[in-house]
Structures are given as C-alpha cells and as structure tokens.
Amino acid sequence: MTSRPQRHPLAFWFVTARPWEALVTPKEGVVGIKRRVLMPNPRLLLSRVGFFSNPGLLPWYTAKPPDFSQSFLGRAHEGNFTGVIVKKHPRQQKYQKKQRHFRSLHDSWQERLADVVTPLWRLSYEEQLKVKFEAQKKILRRLESYLQVLHGVRGTVAAPHSEGLHCHLHPIIPSPVVNGYRNKSTFSVNQGPDGNPKTVGYYLGTWRDGNVVCVPCNHLKNIPEKHSQVAQYYEVFLRQSSVEPCLLFHEGGHWRELTVRTNSQGHTMAIITFHPQGLSQEELCAQKVTLKDFFTQGPGAVCELTSLYFQESTMTRCSHQQSPYQLLFGEPHIFEDLLGLKIRISPDAFFQINTAGAELLYQTIGELSGVNSNTILLDICCGTGVIGLSLAQRASQVLGIELVEQAVDDARWTAAFNGVTNCEFHAGRAEKILPQLLKAQKDEKLTVAVVNPARAGLHRQVVQAIRNCKAIHTLVFVSCKPHGESMRNFIELCCPPNSAKKLLGEPFVLRQAVPVDLFPHTPHCELVLLFTR
C-alpha cells in the first residue's frame, strides 16, 4: 500500500476553491484525490501566524540586479519558448476548468488516470510551459504581497522589475526530455478496474469515498517503457503467486508496492515491499526465492534487472534504517554520470527524477550562487551531494547535510571516487546539525547556502539558523512546491526581525527567480530563488 499523506501543515489557512486535484506522495506517484486549496488573503494569513511587525521599509531590490551569467541560460532558451510565455495563455482558464473533475465517463480509465497524474498531457509542450510560467509568476506575486504587508508598506513600493514583479523573473528553462523522463517510479498494488486485487499501477479515486481503483499506467507520458515493463511483469508475478497482496494492513496480505529506478545507461533496480504479517523466517525466505527466480529465470527475466531488492515493512513508508533493503541479486547500487561526476545511487537515496533536467537545474544553481574560492558552500538537504560536489572546484569548502544515511554514504563515495577533497557530508536532521556547523564557522568567512528540501519545506529551526548566521549573505532556495510549506520559509527568511520567532538576523531580499521544468505533462516545476542580504 502507498502511504496516505498527512494533512498539510498550512491547511488551516487555506480556503477551498477548486474541487479536486491529484494527491501525490513526495516526488512520487498519485495516491488519490483531495480538495484543492488556495492561499488566503495575505493579511489574514500573516495575522494568524503573528507576523505583523512595526511598520518599516520593504527591502525591495530596486537597483540593477547582480550580473547573472547568460552563458548557460541563453543557450537553454534558444528554443525559444519565452517570447510567448510572458503573454497570457488564452486557453489556460478554459483548460483548467475542464480539469476540476474527472472527465466524462466515456473517457477510458487510462485517460482519466492521465488527467490526474499528468494533467497537462493534452497540451503541446510549448503550451505547458506557458501555463507553468504563469503559475510561478502568480506565486511570486503572492509572496511579494505577503512581504509588503509584513513590512508595513501602503502603496509605496518601488516600480516593478519584470513581469510585474520586484524580483527578476527569468524565462522558464524547458526540460531537455519531454516523454519518459522519470528515472524513478513507484507503483501501488490494489483492486483494478476489473476487480482484480492483484493489479499494479497508480491510484484513481478517493479513500474517503471508498472508490479507489488501481489503474495500470503504461500509457502515461512521463513513465519510461522500462518502468512500465517491470510493473507489468510484477503484476504477472502477483497473479501467479499463492500469497495475497496487502491492500489494508489490518486485513492481512503481503505483497505491496514496487519501486523502479533506472539510469541513462539502461541499468534497472527494482525494490519490492512486502508486509511479513505473521510469516515465519522460513516462509519469508521461500517468498524471496520465488520472487528472485521469477525475475532471473522466469518470465520476468526479460526485464533484465541490474538489481532486485526486497524490503519487509509493517509501516506505510519505511527507511533503510527502520527496515534494511535486502539485495536478492545483482549490484547494490546504480550509477549516473552527471556534470562530469560519477554519482552513486542507493535504493533509499534521493536523486532528481529527471536526470537531463537535473543537469540544467544544477547549472542554474551554480550560476546564481556566485560561489568562489573565498566562500564556504552549505548544501542543505543535499541528497547524494550532487550540487555541492559539482561546485566544489569553485568553493573553499563544501559542507553537506542530509537525513538519509544511505545518501550520505553515496555522497562520500562519489567525492572519493571523483577525487573531491574539500567536501564533508553529515547525516542527520538539518535542524540539529546546521546550528552546530555554523557555530564552528567564523562569521568573517562568507557563506553561501543552497537548500533543496522536500515538498514539506525546511524545519523552522533550519530557517532560524540560516537567518541568524551573519556569514550567510547568499541563499539559493530550490522548491518543487513553492506555494506550499516553502511559502512559510520564504516569509520567515524575508520578514522583519522577530524575537518571538527567534528570527533576529537581517532579513533576506528576493533578487531573482528561475523556473526550471523537470516535470513535463504535470503542473509542477522547480523554482530556483536567489536571496541575498
């Protein structure tokens, strides 16, 4: 079973405006439908979190922004979608209205699933980019309106810099790969449209209404053929197995979701989750052997898996530390070549799902950060350490922080293999490690921080540590969901000093924003924000 996401931390601020939208697990697949919500009136939101302060000047940056290297961004936009992106997309409102509900019942299950998982699939890619650009612009306008209220400005802000914004909004950077770009996919197991409980795919429907259906997803434009192939053969395996799938924990059953990871060389890692329930070790071993034989000697051998992992889990989502991944056969890792580095990736490690797009994202971060030989780079939520490692040659020192220990091991291996000697990677919660690292640094040493958190955003203590460290003059924030919890992070980074919230340092100022599309056919994209002070 796929985990049921928790209520959004900002839900009490939201007002229901649009009936339905896809509900996705962090950077993964669809698990159902929920009410879509919009951010409220800025004054209402800020008053509820106690952000009002004495009137002061809004720190908009009115002068010419720092020179932003056009060498990369210029090449990225030779496409050139940007001439029409900045204009209002005439079909956008009509199209979005059609997406409020499932389409007509005459549509197939596959079309209905595609409308939920990849809502923009009916549009050309150029039209998709227009929609995304307008959405990111609206988010930035909302952020600026919040900050305007916080700083007590009443209609006296500086003239807009571009696109009606006070920060410099760059054109959206398109993904180099539009179809089949995902290098990681997670497939659920549940009852299919035909009633068969051993169906592998993505969820469609709502848990509340009890009409969840698992629909095969080999037709989705963002899923590569290899992932669909492994999912199809896992379904074949389940239907041959005498062991039932685990649809609900309390109802028993064992077989659960499948995760497939691939690299640009075609190597494939499969991870299958299994609920042990009351099985003995002998019975568990028998199931592992059966699974291994199917993918090495049986019908599943056509998938040509590089590695097969098995994880026993009694929870909706389980880390390697909580329940180790058991390698049934093959190589323990897959590797990726990125920005001149050989990157090692473990089963549990985070890695951007669009490899070609990730290269453009990381180059954008490097250009915005302005890292040089006199600066320390803090890579917070670093995953496998790619951002810090790719900028290590420019920086005096790189300090990476990541929660997942396997990812930190991967980062250390990658640094050693590639001969990078000025990087340190620390495993643990950023809110605990970051303050300690910052205390050890001298305030005279300029520090550039790069944060790339999950959809839930940064912990408040991490924001406090960044805000209160005088050495940090530049912050690059990468957000895949800037309208969510990250919005609170932006506000706390830029609001006037607030002793009650332990935000004592000088506020940051939003200078530049660059949308980078890593998720074609979906409404999502990465938004890279440059803050300085």
N, C-alpha and C positions, 0 to 999 in steps of 0.2 A: 504493500500500500504506500501511497505517497502521502507525506505529511500534510496535515491541514494547517495552513498558515494562521498565525495568531492575529488578533485584531491590531490594526495599525496604531502605533503609539499616539498619532495625532488625530485619531478618529473623532474625538470629542469636539474638535474644531471644525469638522467637515459638515457640509450640508449636501444632502442628496440632490443631484441634479440630473444625472444621466442614469437610465435604468440598469444597464448591465455592461460589464466589461470582463475580459478574461482575467482570471485569477491565476498567477503563476508563482511557483516557488522561486527562490532567489536564483536568477540566471538560468532557470531550468524550464521544464515543460508545464503545460496547463493542467490544473487540478480541478477546475470548476469555474463557476461564475459568481460574482458578488456585485453588490451595489457599487456603482462608481461614485466618487465623491469629488467635490471641488474645494479648493481653499476658500476660506471665508473672507469677509471684509477685513482689510489689514488692521484697522483699529480694534475690531472685535478679537482677532487672533492675538494681537500683542497685549491687549489688556488682560486677557486670560492667563497669559504666562508672566505677567508682571514686568514687561519690558519697557514700560514708559519711563522716561528719564527727564531731567531738566532740559529745557529747550537748548539747542546748540546748533552748530553749523553742520550741515550734511556734508560729509567728506567726499563729494563727487570729484573725480579727477577731471579737471577742465582743460588742462594743457594737452599738447600733443603726446600721445602715448609713447612709451619706450619703443625704440626701433624693433619691430617684430620681423625676424628674418623671413623674407618672402621666397627664399630659395626653394624650400620644400613645399610651403603652402601654395605657391604659384604653380608649381608642377602638378600638385594634387588637383588643382582646379582647371587644368587645361581642358577638362571635359566638355564644356563649361556649363554646369547647371545653374550657376549663380546669377546669371542675368535675369532669369525668370523666377528664381526662388524668392527674391525680395518682394515680388509683387503678390498681391492677394490671390490665392488659388481659387478660381471661380467655382470649382466643383467640390471644394473641401467641405463646406457646410452641408450640402446636399448629401455627399458621400457619408459623412459622419452620422447623419440622422439615420441613414439606412443601416448603420452598424449597431444601433441601440439594442436591437433584439436579434434573435436568430432570424435568418431569412425564412422565406416561405417553406412550408413543409414539403413542397415539391422539390426543394433542393436535396441533394443526396447527403448522407451522413458525412461524406468526405468534404463536401462544400461547406457544410455547417461547421465542421471542425476547423477548416481552413479560415473561415470568417472569424473564429475565436482566437486561434493560435497566431495566425498571420493576417490580421485584419486588412492590411493594405495590398494583399496579393492581387486584387483585381486591377490595381493601378499600374501604370508603367513606372519604372524606377525613377524617372525624372519627376513624375508627379508625386511619388512617395517622398522624395527629398523636399519638395515644396511644402508638403504637409508637415514634415518634421521640423523644418526650419521655422515655420510659423509657430509651431508649438513651443520650441525653445525660446523664441523671441517673447512669447506671451509669459513664459515662466520668469524670464529675466525682468520683464516689466513689473510682474507681481512682486519680485524680490525688491526691486528699487522702490516700489510704493510702500512696502513694509518699512524699509530703512528711512524713507522720507518721513514717515510718521514717527519713528523712533527718535530721529534727530530734530524733531520739532519744526520742520520746515513747512511753511504755509505758502506754497506757490512761488517760491523764490529760488528754485533750483537752477543750476546752470543749464545752458542750452544743450539739447541732446547731441550726443556724439555721432551716432549712426543708428539707423533703423528705429529712430525714436527713443533710443536708449542712451544712458550716460556712460556706459562702458562701451568698448569697441567690440561689436559682434562681427566675427569673421564669417565668411560663407561656409556652408556645411561641406565637410570632406566626405565624398562618396566612398562606399566600400568597393575595393577592387574586385571582389567576388560577390555576385548578387544571389545566385542559387546554390543550394547545397553547401553553405559556408560553415555550418556548425562542425566543430571538432569534438563536441561532447553532447550527447543526448541521453535523457533519462526517460524510460518507458515504464508505464504502470501496467498492472495486471488486474483485470476486473471483468465484469459481465459485458459482453459486446452487444451490438445491435440485434444479433440473432439469439441473444440469451445465453450464449456460451460463456461461463465464468473464466475460462482459460483463454482470454483474449488479451493481446499485448498491444498497447497503443497509448493514446492520450485521452484524458477525461473530457467529457462533454456533459453539461448539466449542472445541477446544484445539489450539494449534500443536504441542504435544508429541505428541499422538496423531494429528496429521495429518488431522483431520476437520473443519477449519474450513469453514463454509458461510456465504456472504453472503446474508442474507435481507432482502428489501425491507421497509421499516419504515413504510409509510404508515398502518398501523393503530395505531402507538404513541400513547399518550395525551398524551405530553409534546411531540410533534412537531407544529408547526402545518401546516396544509394547504399553505401556500405552499412550505415547505421540501420536503414530500413531492412536490409538483408539479414543482419544479425537479429533484429527484433522479430522478423518473420520466422526464423528458424528457432528462436526461443519459444515462440508460440507453438511450433510443431513439437518441440520437446515437451512442453507442458501438456499438450493434448495426448501425448503418448505415455506420460507419467501417471503412475497409480496414486501419486501424492497430490492432494488438492492444493490450490492456491490460497494464500491468506488474504481474504478480502476485508475482513474486520478482525482485529486481534482477538476479541472475546469470542468469536465464532470458530476459532481454530484455523487450520490450514497452514501452509508453509511457504510456497513459492511466492516471491514478491517482485519488486521492480528490477529492471535491467538498466545498467548504465553502459554506454559505449563511448570510448574515447579513440580518436584517430589522429594521425599526424600527416604532414604533407607528403611523406614517403609511402603512405598507404598502410602503415602498421596499425593494428587494431587491438585494443584492450577492451575486454568485456568484464563487467562486475555484476554479479547476481546476488541479490539479497534474499535471505532465507530465514523464516521465523522457526526456531527449533521446537517451540511449544514443549511437549514432554518427551521428545525423542531421546533415545539413549545415544551414546557416542558411536556405538556400532551402527545404529540406524542412520545417524548423520553421515558417517563415513560411506555407507552404501549409496546415499544420495549424491555425495560428491563424486564418487566413482562413476555413477550413471551419467551425471552431467558432463564430466570430463570425457567419457567415452563418446558421448553424442557429438561433441564438438571436435574430437580428434580422429575418431574412427567411423562415426555415424554420419547421418545426413548433414549435420552442422559443420562438418569438416570443410565444406565448400566456402565457408566464411573466412577460412584461413586466418584464424585469430593468432595474434602475436603472443597474447597472454590471456588467461582466464582466472579471474578472482572470484572467491566465494566469501560472503560475509554473513555470519549469524547475527541477527539483530532482533531484539524484542522491543525496540523503540521505533518511532516513525522515522527518525533520522539518527544515524549513529556514526560517530567519528572512528578513526582507526584506533585511537587511544581507548575508546569505550569498548570496541569490539574489533580486533585486528582483522585486516583483509588477509585471507588465506589464498596464496597462489597455488592453483591446481595444476597449472602447467604454463610454460613459456617464460618470457622475460619479465622481470619485476617492474620495469619502467618502460615508458616510451620517450622518445627524444624528438625535439623540434629545433630546426635551425631558424634563428631569428636575430636580425640586426648583427650578423657576424658572430653570434654566440651559439653554442650547442647547449640547449636547455633540457634538463632532465625533468620529467613529469611523473609523479607518483599517482596512484589511484585517487587519493584524497585531496590532492593539491589543486588550488585554483589556478586556472590559466584562461585567458580571454578566449571565448568560444569561436571567434573569427580570427584566425591566425594572420591572414593577409591584412585585414583591417587593423589588427593589433599593432603591426609594424608602423602604420600611419599614425595611430594613436600615440605610440611611444615617441616617435619622432616629433610630434606636436608638443608633447610634454617637455621634451628636451629643449626645444626652441623657446618655449615660453619660460622655462625655469631660469635661464640665464646662468646656469651652473658654470663655475670656472675653478681654477686651481686654488683660489683663496677661500672657497666655500666648502662647508660640510653639507652633504645631502642626507636628509632624513626621508627614508622610504617607508611610509606608514601603511600597514595593510599590504605588504609587499608581495604576497603570494610566493611564487617561485623566484622572486627577486629580479625579474627582467628589467624593470625600469631602472633600478639602482645600478645593476650590472652594465646596462647599456650606456649609462652616463658616468661610469666610474673613471674613465680616462680623463674626463673633464674636471672631476671634483678632487678636492683634497682627501676626503674620506666619505664613505657611504655607510650609513647605519640603517639596517632594515629591521622592521618589526612585523611579525606575522603570528597569528593564533595557531595555525595548523602546523604541528611539528614536522610532519612529512614534507610540507612545502619548504620549511626552513632547511631541512636536510637536503632537499633538491637544490635550493639556492646556494648552500655551502659547496655542494658537489660541483655545481655549474661554475662557481667562482674559481675553484681549484682547477677544474679541467681546462678552463679558458685562461688561466694564468692571471686572474684578477686578484690582487693582493691587498687592496685598500678598502675592502668591504667586510663588514661584520653583520651577521644576521642573528636576531634574538627571537626566541619562541616564547609566546605568551600573550596575555591581553595588553593591548596598546595602552590602556588607561593606567596600568601598573608599571609597565616598562618605560614608557616615554618620559614621565617626570624624572625617573632615575637617570636616564641618559642625558637629559637636558641639564640636570644639576652638575653632571660631570664635565659639561662643556663650558668654556669661558664665554661670557657674553660678548667679548670683543671679536670672536670668530663668527663671521657671517654664516648664517644657516639658511638653507633653502629646504622647505618641507614639501613633499609630494604625498598626497593621500589619495588612495583609491579604494574606498570602503565598499562593502556590500550594500544592497538596497536599503538596509536599516540605518545607514549613515554612521557617523562617528559617535562614540560614547562621549557624554558631556565632559568627563574628566580629561579626555584627549583634547577636546576643544579648549578647555581651560588651560591645559599645559602649553598648547600652541600659542594661545592668545597671550599668556603671561610670560612667555620666553622672549626677552628683548632681542636676542640674537636672530630670531626668525623675522626677516624682513620681506621674504617672498614665500608665498604659499600657492602651490598648484593643486587644485581640488578636482578630481575626476569623479563624476557622478553619473551612474546609469539611471538614476531616478531622482532628478533634482527637484521635482515637485513633491517629493515625499519627506521623509525624516531629514534628508540633507538640507531642506529649506531651513529647518531649525538651526542646523550647523552654520549655514551662511549668515543667518541673522545674529547668532552669538559671536561669530568672528568679526562682524562689522558694526555691531551696536555700540553705543557709548559705554564707557566703563560702568560696571555694575557690581558693587561689592557684595550684594546679596547673592549673586550668582557666581562669585569669585572670578569675574571677568575684569581684571584690573589693568591689563596691558593696553597699549594704544590700539584702537580699532584698525582692522584691515580695510582696504578700499578695493572694490572690484574694478579691475582695469580692463580686462579682455576676456572674451568668451569664444570658444571654438567648438561647434558641434561636430562630432565625428560619428558617422553611421557605421556601426558594427552589426546592426540587426535588420537587414533588408526584409521587407514584407511585414514588419511589425511596426508599431508606433514608437518604439524605443530607439534611442541613440545615446552615445556617451557625450556628456557636456564637460568640456575642459575649461575650468575657470582659473584665471590668474588674479590673485590678490596680492597687494603689496602695502607697505606702510613705512 
